[in-house]
Amino acid sequence: METTVRTGDVELAVETIGDPRDPALLLLCGAASSRDWWDDELCARFAASGRYVVRYDQRDTGRSTSWPAGEPGYTGADLTADALAVLDGLGIDAAHVVGISSGGGVAQDLAIGHPARVRTLTLLSTTAVAGDHGDLPGMSDAVAAAFAEPGPDPDWGDRAAVIEHVVAGERLFTGDVPLDEERLHALAGRVVDRTTDMAATMTNHWILERGEAAPGGMDAIVAPTLVLHGTADPLFPYAHGEALARAIPGARLVPLPGVGHQMPPEPVWDLLVAAVVEHTSGPVRVP
């Protein structure tokens, strides 16, 4: 079911999959990513496992409210508030929260600042938002070079060029699992077709100020936590996942073999679904 949640002047395009009587599984995307990146088939598998799947377009992605490219009128803290607004709009008191990359940062902020809303926490391809976790390895040379000297923007009015731009960006963060180019091109096309302003999507999340962070450190997270991290992540190498699991009391770390900094590819879905379903099936701690 598709619906719209309003928070202030912002409209968030939300989709739910499955039975609303089942436990809610809130999926949080990474930067510059609409809800489409949570694959339809993957969401269907979660729903078939007895989860009420909630995914939504963040600000400046998909069909949610957009700002001019280069002029985001919000901070990272607003993205965290939007996640709460989605739960409120759907009448969900607490959810199993799953966040990837910067969505994992939002998930951590939720767990620290609003523990009663987070039944369990699952973090993919991300790093700790608070604290000093030692001398962790940096991004790969190729990723560092791409950030330091980004290539030219495509013609945002040329659908094919924008699709290729999105696909090229995904290739940069891919690990050792072979990339399904046909599937990726189809997904990129869907993203482009659903998005109000691709220039804003591909620009604004990267220049956001963090805003006011949730008070407290990683030891303030009381939700049972599962950390899933690719062993070939070129942005946050695997040591970041290890440090994250150490920082959160009682957290469990599961490696995703050969996966890079990317939405988990289809070859690891069996592992991913089994781990998340098991994690969200047990008793939860009440803050």
N, C-alpha and C positions, 0 to 999 in steps of 0.2 A: 504494500500500500504506500502511496506517495502522499505527503502532506507538507505543509509549510508551518514552521515555527517562527513566531515573531519575537524578537527581543529588542526593545527600544525601536529604533528606525531600521533595524536589520531584519531581513527575512532569510531564513535558513531552509534550504530544500532537503527534506528528510524522507527516507524510505525505510519501511519496516518489512521484514520477511519472517514468516512463521506465525506461530500461535501466541498472541499476547498474554496468554495464561502461563506460558513458559518463562523461565528466568531470562531477563534481558541481558543481551550481549552487545555492548556499545563499542563500535569500531571507530577508531580515530585515525585519520589519514596523516601522512607526512606533509611536509611543506609543498606548496604548489600542486596539491593532489586533490582532485574531486573524489567523491565517494565511489566512482567507477573503478578505482584501482583495487578496491576490495571485490575480487572477481565474483561474478554472479554464481558460478558453480561452487566456489568455496563457501559463499554465504548460504547457498542451498544445503550444503553438507552440514554446516553448523545448525541450520534450522531443522534438518532431518534428525539431528542428534538431540533435539529437545531444547533449543535455544531460540529466543525471540530476538532476531538480529536487527540492530538499528545502525544504519549508516547514513551519513549526511554530507552535503557539500559545505565545506568551510567557507568563511568569507572569501571573496575573490576567487572562488572556484565554482564550477558547474553553474547551477541556476540560482545560487545564493547571491545576496547583495554584493555588488562590486564597486571598487573605487578606481579612479584613473590610475593607469600604470605609473608607478613611481611616487604615488601620493596616498599610501594607505592611511585611512583615518582611524586607526585603531592600533593596539599593541598586542603582544603575545598574551597578556593577561586577559584580554577580551576573548581570545580563542578558548581559553579555559572556561570563562563565564558562558560562552556559547554552548559548550558541552553540557553544562548544568541546565541551560535554558532548554536544550533538546529533551533532557530527562523530564524537566518540569512540564514541557509542552505535551509530552506523551503520558504524563501521570505516573512516571516511574520513580519510586522512592530511592532505589539503589540498583546499580547494575554491575555486572561483571564487565570491567573496562579493559579493552584491548587497544594498545596504542603502538604505532610503528614510527620510528625515526623521531621527527619533532612532535608527532602525535603521542609518542611515548613520553616526551617531556610534558605535554598537556596532561597525560594520564598520571604522571608523578605529582604534578601540581594539584590535581584533583584529590589524590590519595593523601597528600600532606595537608592540604587546606580544608578538605571536605570529606573526612574519612567515613562519615555515615552514609555517603552516597556511593561508595565503592565497596562492593561485596568481595570481589577478588580483583587482582591486578595482573595483567599480562603485558610484558614489555618486549617489543621486537626491535632489533637493529637500532638501539638507542644508547644513550650514556646518561650518567647521573646528573641531575639538575642542581645538586647542592653538594657542598663538601669538597675536601681535597682527597683525591684517590690515588695519589702517587704519580709517578712519571709514566703516563700511559702513552702508547705509540700513536703517532699522528697519522693523518691520511696518506694514501699512496702518492707517489710523485705525479702520476697522471691526473689524479683528482685535484691535487694542489695546483698544478699548472692550469687546469681548467678554471678553477676559481680565481687564480691570479690574472689570467688573460682570457676572459670569456670571448667566444667567437661572436660574430655579428648576429643580431636578431634576424629572424626570417621576415618576409613580408607577411604581416599578420592577417592580411586579407587573402592569402594564398593557402587554401586548405592543405594541399599536398605538401607544401613547404613547411607548414607548421607541424604536420604529422611527423615529417622526417626530423624536425628539430626536437620534438618530444622523444622520438625513438633514439636519436643519437645521445640524448642525455641519459636515457635508461641504460644504454650500452656501457657508458662510462662507469656505472656503479654495479655492473653485473659481476658475479663471482665465477666459479668454475662450472656451475651447472649450465649446460648448453641453453642459450637463449632461444625461445620459441618466437622467431621473427614474425611469422604469420599471425600468431595470437597477439603479439605486441602491437603490430601495425593496426589490427582491427580494434584493439582497445584504445590506442591513441586516436584513431578516427572517431570513436564514440565520444571520447573526452572532448575533442575539438568541436564536435557537433552539438554537444550539450552545454558548452561553456559560453557564458555571456561575453567575456572579454579575455581571450587567451594571453594578450600582452600583460594584463593585470595579474592573471594567474601566475605567469612565469616570472614576474618581477616582484610583486609586493611582499610576499611572505619572506623573501630573502633579505629585505631591508627593514623589517619590523624591529622596533625597540621591544625589549622583553616586557617592560611594564613591571608593576609591583608583583614580586614573587610571593608564593605562599610561604607563610612563616613556618620555620622548622626545617630540620635536616632529614636525611634519608632514614634515620632511625625513628622518625615520627610516623613512618608508614606502617600501619597495623594490618592492612589487608593482606591476606595470603598472596604471595607474589611468585609468578613464573616469569623467568627471563629466557627468551628464545633469541639466539644470536648466530648469525652466519659465520662460519669459520673462514670465509674468504671476503669479509666486509672490507672494502677499500677506504671507506670514510671513517668508520669507527671499528678498527680492528678488534678481533675477538677478545682481547684483553679488556676492552671496555665492558663487554658483557660479563666477564668474570668479576670485574671491580664492582659493577652494579649489583650483582648477586650477593657479593660480600657486604655491601653497604646496607642492604635492606634486611632487617631481621627475618630469618627463616626462609629467605628466598631460595628457589630452586632454579638451577641453570640447565638448559637443554640446548646443545649445539645443533645447528642446522648445517649439515655437511655440505661444503662447497657453495653455500649461498652467499651472495654479496650484500650490498646495501640496496635492497630491492624488496618489493612485495614478494613473499615466499612463492617460488615457482611451483607449478603443478607437481613435479617429481617429489616434493617434500610435503605435499598436502596430507598424506596419510599420517605422517609423523606429527604435523602441526595440529590437525583436527583432533587426533587422539590425545595429544598433550593438553590442549585447551579444554576439551570436554572433560577429561579426568580432573583437571585443575578446578574447573567450575562446578564440579559435582559434589565436592566434599563440604564439611561444615565450615562456616565462616566465623571469623572473630567479630564481635560487636564492640566498636570503640566506646 
